[in-house]
């Protein structure tokens, strides 16, 4: 549904970059030199406002990301996509920088979480969670100290903490108790 709305909006609202100078509020789409749509959104007094969509000009209008802007600065939701259309990452920007919790997804068709990351004014911080290729929690990582603080195995398909002292346990190993 969202894609249908975007396509309808693109067809009806695309203008040339030169035509925006005299308008106060308008929906607009910018095209590259080859005529491929590069981005689309709303300008208020010449500044980006609301949701903006950026497209991959190397493919046929594949969406690269959707960002929210306030007064020309990306502040709000930020969703990036892989070339296959799956979400690659989702989080929030504040004053043009990543802020708060970001979820990073694997590129596979199963669309599992790869990691949870935290940012404060664009700076990585806090405890990051890393997941395996099946989407199971495997490790808590302290970004400040750059050390793993907790590893997880699986018991009955649920992640459980494993003591770090166990050096025989590899990151990709799975503990299973029947």
N, C-alpha and C positions, 0 to 999 in steps of 0.2 A: 504494500500500500504506500509506504514511504517513497519507494522508488518511483511509483506511478505519479505521485504528487511532484517529485523532483523533476521528472521528465516533462510533465505538463507545465511546470513553472519555467523550465529552461526554454521550452519552445515559445512560450508567450512573453517572456520578460527579458530576453537577451538583447543588449544594446552595445554600441561601441563605447570604448573608454572615453573618447572625446565628448560624448553627449552628456556625461554626468556633471559637468562643471556648473551648469545652470540650474540643476534640480536640487531640491533640499532633501526629499525622501524618495527613494526609488529602489525597486528590485532590479538587479543587474547581473549579467554574466560576462566575464572577461574571456576572450578567446586568444589563443596563441597565434603565431604567424601562419600556421597551417590551417587555421580556422577551427581548431579543436577547442572545445570548452575547457577552460583552465579552472575557473572558480565561479561560484554563484552565491549571491546573498543580497542583503539590503544595506544601502548606504544612507546615513542620516548626516547631513551637512558634510558630506565627503568622507565620513568615517564608517568603518564596518560596524554593523549593529545586528544583534540576533544571531541566528544560526547561519553559518557559511559552509558550503560544500566545496571541497577541492577535488579535482578529477585528474586521473592519470591520462595525460595526453598521448601516451604511446599506445594505449589501447582505446577501444571505443567507449569513451566516457565512463570508465570504471571509477568508482568512488575511492579516493585515497583517504580522505578524512572529513569529519564534520566537526566544526569548532563553533563555540559560542563567543560572541564579541559584545563588549560594552564600551561605547565611546572609542572605538578603534583598537581596543586591546583585548586579546583573547583571555576572557574571564568567564569560566563556566565549563560546561561539558566539553570533552574532547574525545572523539572516537576515531581511531585509525583502523584501516582495513588492509588485509593481504590482497594480492592480485586475484585470488580465487573468490573474493567477496566475503570471506570470514572476517570477523573482528580480530584485529591483532592486539589492540590495547584500548583500554577505556579508563578515563580518570577525569580530573578537573584541573583547570588552569586558574590561577589567580594573578592578576596584574601581569599577564604574559608569561608566567612560569608555572611549571608543574607544582601542584600543591595537594597534599593529602594522599589518599590511597589510590593506587593505580593497579589494575588487573591486566596482566599480560597473558595472551592466549597462544597456544601452539598453533602452527599453521596447518596441522593435519585436518582431515575431513571430520574427525571426531570432536574437534573444537574444545579441547580440554584446557584447563588453566595451567600455565607454565610457571607463573610466579605472581606474588603480590608484593608490590613495592610501595614505599612511602617517601614523600618529598615534602620539604618545607621551604617555600619560596624558591623552588627550583633546585634545591640541594638535596641529594639522597640522604635519608636518615632512617633511624628506627630499625625494627626487626623485619626483615624480608622473609617471606615464605617461598620455598622452592618446591615444585611438584614434579613427579616423574611423568613419563610419556602416557601413562594411563590416567593421569589426573589425581593421583594420590599424593598427599603431603609427605615430603621426604626430609625436609630440613628447614630449620629456622636459622637465619643468618643475620648477625648483627652488623649492619652496614658501617657503623662507626669504628668498631674494632676489626672489621674484616675477618671475623671468625664465625664458624658454625657453632651455635650454642645448644642446638638440640637436633638429633636425627630421629627419624621415625621409620618403623617397620609396619607390617600389616598383621593384624590378628582378626580373623573372621572378616576380612575386607575393610577393616577400619584402622586408620593410622594410630599407632601408639608410640610414645617416646621410647627411645633406646639410649642407654647411657653412652656418652661420648667416649668413655674409656675403652670401649670395645673397638679396637683398631682393626679387627678382622672383618668388620662389617663394611662393605663397600657402599658407595652412594646408590648404586643400582640394585643392591641386594634386597630381597624381600624376606621378611620373617613371617612364617605362617604356622599357626597352631591349629590343628584340626579338632 
